[in-house]
Amino acid sequence: MGALIGVTGLLATSRATVAFAAAPDRFPVEIRHALGTTRIAAEPQRIVTLGWNGEDAVIALGRIPVGMDRYGLFDSGILPWNEPYLRTPMPTLLQSGELDYEAIAALEPDLILAIKTGINEVEWQRLSSIAPTVAYRSAPWRADWREQMALTGLALGEEHKARDLVAAAERQLQSLADAHPDLKGETFIFGSYFPGEGSLGVYFASDPRVRELLGMGLRLAPGIEALMAAEPDVNGTGVSLEDLDRLDADVLIVWYGPGARADAESQPLLQAFGPMRRGAYVPLDDPVSVWATSAVSVLSIPYAFPNFVGRIAAAAAKGR
């Protein structure tokens, strides 16, 4: 709870200083990333965020984007943990998954943050012709919430505040681990299911969905570690439902798109899979759970992770 108060307090301070003027010596700044180097000459005033939860990092630092991606699973198009911070004028919501250069240019941005995206060098150069554009340092779609906060903090001249927010969120995660000591050493599989594919998608240690649970003391199932060793350069793979008996885990976590859960749970091969048979199963089919665990941020952690970790602990206990 202390960590949650810490994050909330930092956000309150940020909101109270939305109109802050960055110290002159914070700019210009040059940010190196995987696609090149971006020079930001002065404090950004009109920020566009692209990709998954880039707006979270901006909002957490007390700024409001002029444009950000729309999240189709929510009627408002906005992640629920961000709604309390967004007031009139609301950001323009851009079509997620598309690069509409004309729509972006029409917002007259002086900074574009495309950190949790898959843009390539050509796309980065085209965006950079509109405004200075910061991409990922890691790899396409691999940037986690720490990388997003670090790069966003540099771009906004708020590097120290970004570090404080990351530290507060990490304390929150540690407090959740401390509250559920029985989870330490429990094995898990984090997967996804799409009707008609006949397989369960499973995520590896490099995926942000998995990384936070590993940091809390859980372990990937041995069968997943074996798959990782065979495919070391990918975030995950698909396992045929017919081959699930080669795997086992103390807990199975699966996220579903709309309507997919009922299809999955009607599959006899999945019903017979060890964790599901024992009831050690955490289905994520509501939009909040899906997005909070897929696009982790300093705002989604205090909003949704207490419930998420509690569900994992309950499933693990049921399966023992």
C-alpha positions, 0 to 999 in steps of 0.5 A: 500500500505504501508504494501505491501511495508513493505512485499516487503522490508523485502523480498528484505532484505531476498534475499540479505542475502540468504547466511547468517550464523545464529548466533551460539547461535540460535542453537541447537533449539528444536521445540515442535509440535503435533507429538513430539519434533524436535531437530535441531542441526545447521543451516539448509542448505538443506531444503525440504518442504512438503504440502501446501505453506511450501516453501512460509515461507522458501522463505520469510525468504531468503532461497531456498528449495532443494525440495518442492511440485509441484502444478499441476494447474500451468505449472511451478509447482510453485506458481506464487508469488514464481517464482521471488525468485527461480533461478538456481538451481531450487528446485526439485519438488516433487509429491504433496500429496505423501510421496516419502521417497526415493525421499526425502532422495535423496535430502539429506536434513538436515531439513524437514518442514511438517507443512501444511500437514496431516502426522501422527506419523508413517510418521513423525518418518519415515521422521525424520529418514531422517532428523529432521522433523517439523510437525504442532502444531494445527492439520492435515491440520489446520496450517495457515500461521501464524503457518507456519511462526512461526515454520519455523522461529524457525527452521531457527533461524529467529524467529524475522524476521518471526514475522516481516513478519507476522506483515507486512502481517497483516497490509496489510490485515488491510489496505484492510479492511480499504479500503472497510469499507462497507464490515464490518458486511457483511455475507458470505459463502465460499464454493466449488463445485465438479460435480456429488456430488449434494451439495455445500461444505461450510467452517467453521470459523476454516478454513483458507479460512474463518479466514482471512475474519472474521479478516477483519470484515465480518461475517459468514452467520447465517446458516453456524454458525448453521451448525458449532454449530451442527458439532463443530469439523470439518472444514466444511460440505456439504449442498445438493443443495436442502437444500440451501434455508435454507441458505442465505448470502450477498456474496457467494464465491466458488472455483472450480477445472478445469471445475467445474464452468460451471457445477455448474452454470448450476444447477437450484437449485444453480442458484436460491440460493439467493446470486447467484440470486442477483449477489453477487457471487465471483467464484474462478476458475483461479489457482491463485485465488484458491491457493491464498485463499486456501493456504494463506501466507505472499507472497500470501497476497500482490500478490493476496488479493487486487484483491480478496477483491475488488471482494468481495466488488463489489459482496456485492455492487451488491447484496444490 
